[in-house]
Amino acid sequence: MRLIKKSSPNNTTPDKWFDSSVFQQPTPGTFAPQQSRNQVYGPGFQSWNIAMQKAFRIIPSLETNRLMFKAEAFNFINHPNLDNPNTNPKSSTFGKVTGKGATYASDRQMQFSLRYEF
């Protein structure tokens, strides 16, 4: 079986997020050209969260006494959130995404709680 690396619809991959060959050093003694902001957009962020809870009556005659179970999952589909690409033209990783989740937590996290209400 052979694995084929698929790229996203706009042909960006973590190894080549944008075409770094179109950027060049300005002529010495001159300023950068106008309108040079926001030319590169990062990969974006997706985090799907879910929570479920269930109440159990402990004593049937007393409705105020109950046990509450709650389960929460953050980024429950475990979608990888890539960091922004390196935009330093003097770096060897210029135009590449080299990390996942360093800026924000991107791993799946789950927590459970049990609460007694009276």
C-alpha positions in Angstrom: 0.0 0.0 0.0 1.3 3.4 -0.9 0.5 6.6 1.0 -0.2 9.7 -1.0 0.2 13.1 0.7 -2.9 15.2 -0.1 -2.9 18.9 0.1 -5.7 21.3 0.9 -7.8 22.9 -1.8 -5.5 25.9 -2.1 -2.4 23.6 -2.3 -0.9 24.5 1.1 0.9 22.0 3.2 2.8 22.4 6.5 6.1 22.2 4.6 5.1 24.9 2.1 2.3 27.1 3.5 3.0 29.8 1.0 5.3 30.3 -1.9 8.4 31.9 -0.3 10.0 32.5 -3.7 7.8 35.4 -4.4 9.3 37.4 -1.5 12.5 39.2 -2.1 14.8 41.5 0.0 14.2 45.2 -0.6 17.0 47.2 -2.2 19.5 48.5 0.4 18.7 52.0 1.5 15.0 51.7 0.6 11.9 51.0 2.7 9.6 48.0 2.2 6.8 48.6 -0.4 3.5 50.0 0.6 0.6 47.6 1.4 2.8 44.8 2.6 0.7 43.9 5.6 -1.5 40.8 5.9 -0.2 39.1 2.9 -0.1 35.7 4.6 -3.0 34.0 6.5 -2.5 31.3 9.0 -4.2 27.9 9.1 -7.2 28.9 11.3 -8.5 27.2 14.4 -11.2 24.6 15.0 -12.3 23.3 18.4 -15.5 21.4 18.9 -16.7 21.0 22.5 -19.4 18.8 23.9 -20.9 18.4 27.4 -23.5 15.9 28.7 -25.0 15.6 32.2 -27.4 13.2 33.9 -29.2 13.6 37.3 -29.9 10.6 39.5 -32.4 10.8 42.4 -30.8 9.3 45.5 -33.9 9.2 47.7 -37.1 8.9 45.7 -39.3 10.7 48.1 -37.0 13.8 48.3 -36.6 15.5 44.9 -34.0 17.9 46.2 -31.4 15.2 46.9 -29.8 14.1 43.7 -26.5 13.1 42.3 -25.4 15.0 39.1 -22.9 13.4 36.7 -21.3 15.6 34.1 -18.9 14.7 31.3 -17.2 17.4 29.1 -14.8 17.0 26.2 -12.9 19.9 24.6 -11.8 19.5 21.0 -13.6 16.1 21.1 -12.9 15.3 17.4 -9.2 15.9 18.1 -8.7 18.2 15.1 -5.0 19.2 14.8 -4.7 23.0 15.1 -1.5 24.1 13.3 0.5 27.1 14.4 1.1 30.1 12.2 3.8 29.7 9.5 7.2 31.2 10.0 7.3 34.6 8.3 10.9 35.5 9.1 12.6 35.7 5.6 16.0 35.1 7.2 15.0 31.8 8.8 15.6 28.4 7.2 12.0 27.5 7.9 10.5 30.5 6.1 7.0 29.7 4.8 6.7 26.5 6.8 4.4 25.5 9.7 6.7 23.8 12.2 4.5 23.3 15.2 1.1 22.1 16.4 -0.7 23.6 19.3 2.1 25.7 20.9 0.0 28.9 20.7 -3.2 27.3 22.2 -4.2 23.9 23.5 -5.1 21.7 20.5 -5.2 18.2 22.1 -8.4 16.5 23.2 -9.2 17.1 26.8 -11.9 15.4 28.9 -13.2 16.0 32.4 -15.8 14.3 34.5 -17.5 15.6 37.6 -19.8 14.1 40.2 -21.9 16.5 42.4 -24.3 15.8 45.2 -27.1 18.4 45.5 -29.3 18.8 48.5 
